[in-house]
Amino acid sequence: MKNTALWLTEAEVAGHVPMVDAIDALERNLTEIADGAAFNVPKALGSLGDGGAMHALASASPRLGVCGFKTWVHTPNGAKAVFALFDSNNGSLLAMMEANTLGQIRTAAMTALGTRWIAPPEADDLAIVGTGRQAIAQVYAINAVRPLRRVRVWSRDGARRQAFADKVRVDLPQADVTVAGTLEAATDGASLVTVVTRATEPFFRAGLLAPHAHLNAVGAILPANAEFFPDVFERAWAVVVDDLDNARRGSREMRERYGVDAPQWPEVQTLPDVIKRGGLATGNSGDVTVFKAMGMGLSDLAVAALAYERALVAPGSALTLPLTAAAPIRWTQD
């Protein structure tokens, strides 16, 4: 049994795993799901009230020889996540790592894969709806798979959307980056739309989508939350989720559309199956595509495993934690 493990900080995770590498690592792991060679443990979710929640995700990849758990608590006053990485062959703890940045990386990488496999190849005009913590990574990840000609930014806070646009303009000099005064102006003619908000009630209607547009719906991952209205489904040629079990448990939009107790959601495809097939299955009569990303353990594992592998060959870059064997139990207070 190992007698040490690594401790990786937020900065170390970010430094070891550039977004483009995370996208490719995640695609490999999703292929494993489709082949039945890797698995997710469905999300555990507990409400703390007043907008707070406890979360846990787990997964295993025999190809990589690792398994792991991400746990986190989100409250209106802040949030923190940690990831525990184990050797799946002998049960050794390999690493513990701060996982807020890991979560941003894997969430954006999943959106990038949804865009890569579902959106029109020529799509290069992005409307980003929301300017919170997850949003900036979403833009960069999409740009990695669909180099962006134009980015339009909208959120409810004018100052935040201006600052957001200013940053994107510096980081993506090839793109025409503008602040939209309204949601309608942001989405007018956009071939790509990513909605990443903390909305508790739907606000995004199907009429905002241009013909043949692709929608990434990323923000509403709790059963009480929703970002888009049911009419979006009416226009959808294809509806794809990252993980069906988590969508059944946590997506209000999907549950209200397809039923909480329905034995199957036959209209809904999964991204691992899309990748395995090499494209979408025959769709419906609509003209837009929808990707609903809920999060899954294997996406966290892909980033965590890559961060650990690279930390091992970067001497002195991570703190080493001592591990000890089980200790005798004290039976009394003496």
Secondary structure, DSSP 8 states (H G I E B T S, - for coil): --SEEEEE-HHHHHHH--HHHHHHHHHHHHHHHHTTSSEEEEEEEEEEETTEEEEEEEEEETTTTEEEEEEEEEETTEEEEEEEEEETTT--EEEEEE-HHHHHHHHHHHHHHHHHHHS-TT--EEEEE--STTHHHHHHHHHHHS--SEEEEE-S-HHHHHHHHHHHHHH-TTSEEEE-SSHHHHHTT-SEEEE----SS--B-GGGS-TT-EEEE-S--STT---B-THHHHTEEEEEES-HHHHHHH-HHHHHHH-SS-S--TTEEEHHHHHHHTS-----S-SEEEEE----HHHHHHHHHHHHHHHHTSTTSSEEEE---------S--
